[in-house]
Amino acid sequence: PSADDLAEEMEDVDFEDEGAEEPDAEAWDSEDDEGVEDSMEAQDDSEVTFSLHSASVFCVSLDPKTNTLAVTGGEDDKAFVWCVSDGELLFECSGHKDSVTCAGFSHDSVFVATGDMSGLIKVWRVDAKEEVWSFEVGDLEWMEWHPQAHVLLAGTADGNTWMWKIPSGDCKTFQGPACPATCGRILPDGKRAVVGYEDGTMRIWDLKQGTSLHVLKGQDGHQDPLTCVASNQDGSLIMTGSVDCHAKLVNSATGKVVCVFKMDSVAPKAPIVEGEEAESNSVESLGFCNVMPLAAVGYLDGTLAIYDLSTQSLRHKCQHESGIVQLLWEESSAVVYTCSLDGAVRLWDARSGKMISEYRGHSAEILDFAVNKDASIVVTTSGDHQAKVFCVQRPDR
């Protein structure tokens, strides 16, 4: 009987605890949980946090000349130029009335351009901290500076690609198909640009003549919208990525497809899930290694694929827990960086396919990032309204 009594007492105690303290206990629990999360987030590996944005921060660029300044743009319709070393604000790029989705410095860091979704593009002179030019186009899809000149290129939702001389504003347009110009890149020779479109076509434009040199469509093009384009260091090869999960390698001189990298579907799962997965996967980012014949493709399902260009085969598959947003290669090594929806930046050795290191500090997905020239820092932007600077110096340098 005493055992029963004991059991009853125990039950009573349990019951009372649960009954009396339910609401309180829950409140405490959730705070504790937050505490635990905070302490996990307190594994903040960053050196500097820039927190002047009041909404998601969509884009970041580093000034190419000194790598000491960053420009960030966000959902709060704001863009800021700030110092990477301490997060000090240099100046605000004011006057945008929509989310700032594109921002970047000219090749010599003299100018910084900011573009918002509605198509208002502004250019500022960095040393004077003043606006020197602005122009309004249709809804903006992407924007890029010329690698050697004060020339700005932008693609819009009506299919046009615009090119301006800055600050004179001399303008040229390249008319694409009647659908958004979803991505674009000026080739290293500075004379041509590759532009991808929502209908799956890709064009190589002669920037001087304003003519289309090559058009890839139908079987040669993609079946779904293009999401990203990249070129290798000498511009001889172009890679295009699409919602159709294919990455195509193209000879830029002939406009011919050299090979197609297709993601092998993962081991079959339950049919519905597989259907959903197939639909929700896409190529999100890609790039070429400068020091070895390798290319990297990042997918929305979290796969980082390293392809060997000399054998046109898959070399490594590096799996992430969640989708890859962007990837960048180090300028002079076979190290590739990824940022993903789980809020981490990771460094991968493309030769072995092994992860070198991981950096955390954001409490939401990373939306964009930039790596400086000597690969000692990474600047990230996130849905948590912050931009962060991480030092990634490695002992093997």
Residue pairs with C-beta under 8 A, 6 or more apart in sequence:
17 25
18 25
37 363
41 360
41 361
41 363
43 360
43 361
44 360
44 361
44 388
45 359
45 360
45 361
45 390
46 359
46 361
46 380
46 388
46 389
46 390
47 377
47 389
47 390
47 391
48 84
48 85
48 86
48 87
48 388
48 389
49 87
49 361
49 386
49 387
49 388
49 389
50 70
50 72
50 80
50 82
50 87
50 386
50 387
50 388
50 389
51 87
51 385
51 386
51 387
52 78
52 80
52 82
52 89
53 72
53 74
53 75
53 76
53 78
53 80
53 385
53 386
53 387
54 74
54 76
54 78
54 385
55 74
55 75
55 76
55 385
56 74
56 75
56 364
56 367
56 382
56 383
56 384
56 385
57 72
57 73
57 74
57 75
57 367
57 368
57 381
57 382
57 383
57 385
57 386
57 387
58 73
58 74
58 75
58 99
58 100
58 101
58 367
58 368
58 381
59 72
59 73
59 100
59 101
59 102
59 103
59 367
59 368
59 381
60 70
60 71
60 72
60 103
60 368
60 369
60 370
60 379
60 380
60 381
60 387
61 70
61 71
61 103
61 104
61 105
61 370
62 69
62 70
62 84
62 105
62 370
62 372
62 379
63 69
63 70
63 71
63 105
63 109
63 112
63 126
64 105
64 107
64 108
64 109
64 373
65 105
65 108
65 109
66 109
67 84
67 372
67 373
67 374
67 377
68 83
68 84
68 85
69 81
69 82
69 83
69 84
69 90
69 105
69 109
69 126
70 81
70 82
70 83
70 84
70 370
70 379
70 387
70 389
71 79
71 80
71 81
71 82
71 93
71 103
71 104
71 105
71 112
71 114
72 79
72 80
72 82
72 103
72 381
72 387
73 79
73 93
73 96
73 99
73 100
73 101
73 102
73 103
73 114
73 115
73 116
74 99
74 100
74 381
74 385
75 99
76 99
77 96
77 97
77 98
77 99
77 100
77 116
78 92
78 93
78 94
78 96
78 100
79 92
79 93
79 96
79 100
79 103
79 114
80 89
80 90
80 91
80 92
80 93
81 89
81 90
81 91
81 92
81 93
81 112
81 124
81 126
81 129
82 88
82 89
82 90
83 90
84 372
84 377
84 379
84 389
87 389
90 126
90 129
91 124
91 129
93 100
93 103
93 112
93 114
93 122
93 124
93 131
95 120
95 122
95 131
95 134
96 114
96 116
96 120
96 122
97 116
97 118
97 120
98 116
98 117
98 118
98 120
99 116
99 117
100 114
100 115
100 116
101 115
101 116
101 117
101 140
102 113
102 114
102 115
102 121
102 140
102 142
102 143
102 154
103 112
103 113
103 114
103 115
104 112
104 113
104 143
104 144
104 145
105 111
105 112
105 113
105 126
105 145
106 112
106 113
106 145
106 146
106 150
106 166
107 145
107 146
107 147
107 148
107 149
109 126
110 125
110 126
110 127
110 150
111 123
111 124
111 125
111 126
111 132
111 145
111 150
111 166
111 167
112 123
112 124
112 126
113 121
113 122
113 123
113 124
113 143
113 145
113 152
113 166
114 121
114 122
114 124
115 121
115 122
115 140
115 143
115 154
116 140
117 139
117 140
118 136
118 139
118 140
119 136
119 137
119 138
119 139
119 140
119 156
120 134
120 135
120 136
121 134
121 135
121 136
121 137
121 140
121 143
121 152
121 154
122 131
122 133
122 134
123 131
123 132
123 133
123 134
123 152
123 166
123 167
124 130
124 131
124 132
125 132
132 166
132 167
133 164
133 166
133 167
133 169
135 162
135 164
135 169
135 171
137 154
137 156
137 160
137 162
138 156
138 157
138 158
138 160
139 156
139 157
139 158
139 180
140 154
140 155
140 156
140 157
141 154
141 155
141 156
141 157
141 180
141 181
141 182
141 183
142 154
142 155
142 181
142 182
142 183
142 184
143 152
143 153
143 154
143 155
144 152
144 153
144 154
144 184
144 185
144 186
145 151
145 152
145 153
146 152
146 153
146 186
146 190
147 186
147 188
147 190
148 190
149 165
149 190
150 165
150 166
150 167
151 163
151 164
151 165
151 166
152 163
152 164
152 166
153 161
153 162
153 163
153 184
153 186
153 193
154 161
154 162
155 161
155 162
155 180
155 181
155 182
155 183
155 184
155 195
156 162
156 180
156 181
157 180
157 181
158 178
158 180
159 175
159 176
159 177
159 178
159 179
159 180
159 181
159 197
160 173
160 174
160 175
160 176
160 181
161 173
161 174
161 176
161 181
161 184
161 193
161 195
161 205
162 171
162 172
162 173
162 174
163 171
163 172
163 173
163 174
163 207
164 170
164 171
164 172
165 171
172 207
172 210
174 193
174 195
174 203
174 205
174 210
174 212
176 195
176 197
176 201
176 203
177 197
177 199
177 201
179 197
179 198
179 199
180 197
180 198
180 225
181 195
181 196
181 197
182 196
182 197
182 198
182 225
182 226
182 227
183 195
183 196
183 226
183 227
183 228
183 229
184 193
184 194
184 195
184 196
184 229
185 193
185 194
185 229
185 230
185 231
185 238
186 192
186 193
186 207
187 193
187 194
187 204
187 231
187 235
187 238
187 252
188 231
188 233
188 234
188 235
189 235
190 207
191 206
191 207
191 208
192 204
192 205
192 206
192 207
192 213
192 235
192 252
193 204
193 205
193 207
194 202
194 203
194 204
194 205
194 229
194 231
194 238
194 240
194 252
195 202
195 203
195 205
195 229
196 202
196 222
196 225
196 226
196 227
196 228
196 229
196 240
196 242
197 203
197 225
197 226
198 225
198 226
199 217
199 221
199 225
200 217
200 221
200 222
200 223
200 224
200 225
200 226
200 242
200 244
201 215
201 216
201 217
201 221
201 222
202 215
202 216
202 217
202 221
202 222
202 226
202 229
202 238
202 240
202 250
203 212
203 213
203 214
203 215
203 216
204 212
204 213
204 214
204 238
204 252
204 255
205 211
205 212
205 213
206 212
206 213
213 255
214 254
214 255
215 255
216 240
216 248
216 250
216 255
216 257
220 257
222 240
222 242
222 243
222 244
222 246
222 248
223 242
223 244
223 246
224 242
224 243
224 244
224 282
225 242
225 243
226 240
226 241
226 242
227 241
227 242
227 243
227 282
227 283
227 284
227 285
228 240
228 241
228 283
228 284
228 285
228 286
229 238
229 239
229 240
229 241
230 238
230 239
230 286
230 287
230 288
231 237
231 238
231 239
231 252
231 288
232 288
232 290
233 288
233 290
235 252
236 251
236 252
236 253
237 249
237 250
237 251
237 252
237 258
237 288
237 309
238 249
238 250
238 251
238 252
239 247
239 248
239 249
239 250
239 286
239 287
239 288
239 295
239 297
240 247
240 248
240 250
241 247
241 282
241 283
241 284
241 285
241 286
241 297
242 282
242 283
243 282
243 283
244 282
245 262
245 263
245 278
245 281
245 282
245 283
245 299
246 260
246 261
246 262
246 263
246 283
247 260
247 261
247 283
247 286
247 295
247 297
247 307
248 257
248 259
248 260
248 261
249 257
249 258
249 259
249 260
249 261
249 295
249 309
249 312
250 256
250 257
250 258
251 258
258 312
259 312
261 295
261 297
261 305
261 307
261 312
261 314
263 281
263 299
263 303
263 305
264 314
265 274
265 278
266 277
266 301
268 274
269 277
277 301
280 300
280 301
281 299
281 300
281 301
282 299
282 300
283 297
283 298
283 299
283 300
284 298
284 299
284 300
284 323
284 324
284 325
284 326
285 297
285 298
285 324
285 325
285 326
285 327
286 295
286 296
286 297
286 298
286 327
287 295
287 296
287 327
287 328
287 329
287 336
288 294
288 295
288 309
288 329
289 295
289 296
289 329
289 334
289 336
289 350
290 329
290 331
290 332
291 332
291 333
291 334
292 334
292 350
292 351
293 308
293 309
293 310
294 306
294 307
294 308
294 309
294 315
294 334
294 350
295 306
295 307
295 309
296 304
296 305
296 306
296 307
296 327
296 329
296 336
296 350
297 304
297 305
297 307
298 304
298 305
298 324
298 325
298 326
298 327
298 338
299 305
299 323
299 324
300 323
300 324
301 323
302 319
302 320
302 321
302 322
302 323
302 324
302 340
303 317
303 318
303 319
303 320
303 324
304 317
304 318
304 319
304 320
304 324
304 327
304 336
304 338
304 348
305 314
305 316
305 317
305 318
306 314
306 315
306 316
306 317
306 318
306 336
306 348
306 350
306 353
307 313
307 314
307 315
308 314
308 315
315 350
315 353
316 350
316 352
316 353
317 353
318 338
318 348
318 353
318 355
320 338
320 340
320 342
320 346
321 340
321 342
322 340
322 341
322 342
322 365
323 340
323 341
324 338
324 339
324 340
325 339
325 340
325 341
325 365
325 366
325 367
325 368
326 338
326 339
326 368
326 369
327 336
327 337
327 338
327 339
328 336
328 337
328 369
328 370
328 371
329 335
329 336
329 337
330 336
330 337
330 371
330 375
331 373
331 375
332 375
333 375
334 349
334 350
334 351
335 347
335 348
335 349
335 350
335 356
335 375
336 347
336 348
336 350
337 345
337 346
337 347
337 348
337 369
337 371
337 378
338 345
338 346
338 348
339 345
339 346
339 366
339 368
339 369
339 380
340 346
340 365
340 366
341 365
341 366
342 365
343 360
343 361
343 362
343 363
343 364
343 365
343 366
343 382
343 384
344 358
344 359
344 360
344 362
344 366
345 358
345 359
345 360
345 366
345 369
345 378
345 380
345 390
345 392
346 355
346 357
346 358
346 359
347 355
347 356
347 357
347 358
347 392
347 394
348 354
348 355
348 356
349 355
349 356
356 394
357 392
357 394
359 378
359 390
359 392
361 388
361 390
362 380
362 382
362 383
362 384
362 386
362 388
363 382
363 384
364 382
364 383
364 384
365 382
365 383
366 380
366 381
366 382
367 381
367 382
367 383
368 380
368 381
369 378
369 379
369 380
369 381
370 378
370 379
371 377
371 378
371 392
372 378
372 379
375 392
375 397
376 391
376 392
376 393
377 389
377 390
377 391
377 392
378 389
378 390
378 392
379 387
379 388
379 389
379 390
380 387
380 388
380 390
381 387
382 388
